[in-house]
Every structure is written in C-alpha cells, then in structure tokens.
Amino acid sequence: MLQTPPIVHTINNVSNGFYKSYKKYSRVALDDFISACNEKAWKTIQRYDYQSNYWLYHHLIKYLKHACIDVLRKEGLTKEQYNHTNKLFHDAGAFEFEKVDNSNMEESTALSVTLQEATKNLPEDELKVYQVFLHADNVEAVTLDYICTETGFQYRQQAKRVLNRLRKRLADSGLFVV
C-alpha cells in the first residue's frame, strides 16, 4: 500500500485548515490553496540551506501559511482590504431568478427594427456620427471634438451641422426627442 509523502500530507493539512475556516465566507476552492502551497513548497525546498537556524519543516509550515494568506489577500478576504475589487464576489447573497418581461422584449424588438429602418437611409456622414453615439460608453461625454476625432471631420462646426441634421432626421422618424 502506498503512503502519501510527508510533504504532500503537510500541504494538504495547511490547505485544508485555511479552506475550512473560509469556506462559509468565500468562494475560494481548496484547489486554490493546494496549488499555491505546491508552488511555495518547491520554491522553499530549492532555496533551503542546511546551515539555516531552522529545519526544513519549520520553513515549509511558515511559507505554506504565507502562501495561503496570499491567496486570501488576492481575493480581498483579509481584514486590511475592506474595498477590494473581488470582495463583493465572495459575499454571499440570495440566489434569485430574474423574471423576463415579454412586453419589454416586444418593445425593445420594435425599437430595434425602427432604428434599423431609420438608419438604413442615413447619409454616410450622419451614419458616422450615429455610430459614434452607438459605440460610446457614456453618451453624455461625447463632445464635438470627440466626434471630429472619431469621424475624421476637420472642423467642429461641420460636426455640429451633421449632428443637428441627424437629430432632426431621428426626431422626424419619432425616435429622438429634441
């Protein structure tokens, strides 16, 4: 019968200790801890010097614990990181299904078809300006200078005229309120 090597047993013990204490509060898996500990164990073994004041076992335990703490720190689960980007991912919440509103789907489909019809007959310069607004992350931040750089217009006044024509055309089709 094969026995597990002592180093694998040590890695599993340290990893299980951290996993069990955080499994109710996070989504970090046991494999995350084991993987980090395996990496740290081999680095520790390679750097170990027999003339050290401590035995290899003591170095392993210390560095394996630090590896597990680093996993928690990367996920924002240590006490000093209150507003880490991954912290909300680990907070447990109620699991609810969102109900699909069919009437909203019908309205959005009708709006999409109407937009396609309205933009099908746009001149090239107006279509460029429309595309700028369509692909903008923040429509309110789109300025005339931004429109000029995206569309290749040379003057702000030219961009303003094209934008006004586009607004008028969309207002006539009932898609845009001036």
C-alpha positions in Angstrom: 0.0 0.0 0.0 1.4 3.4 -1.0 1.7 6.1 1.6 1.4 9.8 0.8 4.8 11.6 1.1 5.1 13.8 4.2 5.3 17.0 2.1 2.0 16.2 0.4 0.5 15.5 3.7 1.8 18.8 5.1 0.5 20.7 2.1 -2.9 19.1 2.4 -3.1 19.8 6.1 -2.3 23.5 5.8 -4.5 24.0 2.8 -7.5 22.2 4.5 -7.0 24.4 7.6 -7.4 27.6 5.6 -10.1 26.2 3.3 -12.3 25.0 6.2 -12.1 28.3 8.1 -13.0 30.4 5.0 -15.4 28.0 3.0 -18.5 29.5 4.5 -17.5 33.1 3.8 -15.9 32.8 0.3 -15.9 31.1 -3.0 -12.2 30.2 -2.8 -11.8 26.5 -3.6 -9.5 24.0 -1.8 -7.6 23.6 -5.1 -6.6 27.3 -5.0 -4.9 26.8 -1.6 -3.3 23.5 -2.7 -1.9 25.0 -5.9 -0.4 28.0 -4.1 1.1 25.7 -1.4 2.6 23.4 -4.0 4.3 26.3 -5.7 5.6 27.7 -2.5 6.7 24.3 -1.2 9.0 23.6 -4.2 10.4 27.1 -4.0 11.2 26.7 -0.3 12.8 23.3 -0.9 15.0 24.7 -3.7 16.1 27.7 -1.5 16.7 25.7 1.7 20.2 25.8 3.1 21.1 23.1 5.6 23.1 25.7 7.6 19.9 27.5 8.5 18.8 28.0 12.1 15.5 26.2 11.4 14.7 22.8 9.9 13.1 22.5 6.5 9.8 21.5 8.2 9.6 24.8 10.0 10.4 26.8 6.8 7.7 24.8 5.0 5.0 25.4 7.5 5.7 29.1 7.7 5.9 29.7 3.9 2.8 27.5 3.2 0.8 29.6 5.6 2.0 32.7 3.9 1.0 31.2 0.5 -2.5 30.6 1.8 -2.7 34.1 3.2 -1.5 35.5 -0.2 -4.4 33.6 -1.9 -6.8 35.2 0.6 -5.2 38.6 0.1 -5.5 38.4 -3.7 -9.2 37.7 -3.3 -9.7 40.6 -0.9 -10.6 38.4 2.1 -8.1 39.7 4.6 -9.1 42.3 7.2 -7.0 45.1 5.9 -8.7 45.2 2.5 -12.2 46.5 3.0 -12.9 47.6 -0.5 -11.1 45.1 -2.7 -12.5 44.6 -6.2 -13.1 40.8 -5.6 -14.7 41.2 -2.2 -18.2 41.5 -3.5 -17.8 38.3 -5.5 -17.3 36.4 -2.3 -20.1 37.9 -0.3 -22.9 35.5 -0.1 -26.3 36.7 -1.2 -29.7 35.3 -2.1 -29.9 33.4 -5.4 -32.9 34.7 -7.3 -34.0 34.3 -10.9 -34.9 37.4 -12.8 -38.3 37.3 -14.4 -38.4 38.1 -18.1 -40.9 40.7 -19.1 -42.2 39.7 -22.5 -43.8 43.1 -23.1 -40.5 44.8 -22.6 -38.9 42.3 -25.1 -41.6 43.2 -27.7 -41.0 46.9 -27.2 -37.2 46.6 -27.5 -37.6 44.4 -30.6 -39.9 47.0 -32.2 -37.5 49.8 -31.2 -34.6 47.9 -32.8 -36.4 47.3 -36.0 -37.4 51.0 -36.2 -33.8 52.1 -35.5 -32.6 49.8 -38.3 -35.2 51.3 -40.7 -34.3 54.9 -39.7 -30.5 54.4 -40.0 -30.8 52.4 -43.3 -31.4 55.6 -45.3 -28.8 57.9 -43.5 -26.1 59.6 -45.5 -22.5 58.5 -44.8 -21.5 61.4 -42.6 -24.7 61.1 -40.5 -24.2 57.4 -40.2 -20.6 58.0 -38.9 -21.9 60.4 -36.2 -24.7 57.9 -35.3 -22.0 55.1 -34.9 -20.0 57.3 -32.6 -23.0 57.6 -30.3 -23.9 54.0 -30.7 -20.4 52.8 -29.6 -19.9 55.4 -26.9 -19.6 54.2 -23.3 -21.0 57.5 -21.9 -23.2 59.3 -24.4 -23.2 62.5 -22.2 -19.4 62.7 -22.5 -19.5 62.8 -26.3 -18.3 66.2 -27.4 -17.9 67.8 -30.8 -14.1 67.4 -30.5 -14.6 63.7 -29.8 -17.0 63.4 -32.8 -14.3 65.1 -35.0 -11.6 62.7 -34.0 -13.7 59.6 -34.4 -15.3 60.5 -37.7 -12.4 62.4 -39.3 -14.2 65.7 -39.6 -11.9 68.7 -39.7 -14.0 71.3 -38.1 -16.2 71.3 -35.0 -18.8 73.4 -36.9 -19.1 70.6 -39.6 -19.7 68.0 -36.8 -22.3 70.3 -35.2 -24.2 70.6 -38.5 -24.2 66.9 -39.2 -25.3 66.2 -35.6 -28.2 68.6 -35.9 -29.3 67.0 -39.2 -29.1 63.6 -37.6 -31.2 64.8 -34.6 -33.8 66.3 -37.0 -34.0 63.1 -39.1 -34.4 60.9 -35.9 -36.9 63.3 -34.5 -39.0 63.1 -37.7 -39.0 59.3 -37.5 -40.2 59.5 -33.9 -37.0 58.0 -32.3 -35.5 61.1 -30.8 -37.0 64.0 -28.9 -35.2 67.3 -29.4 
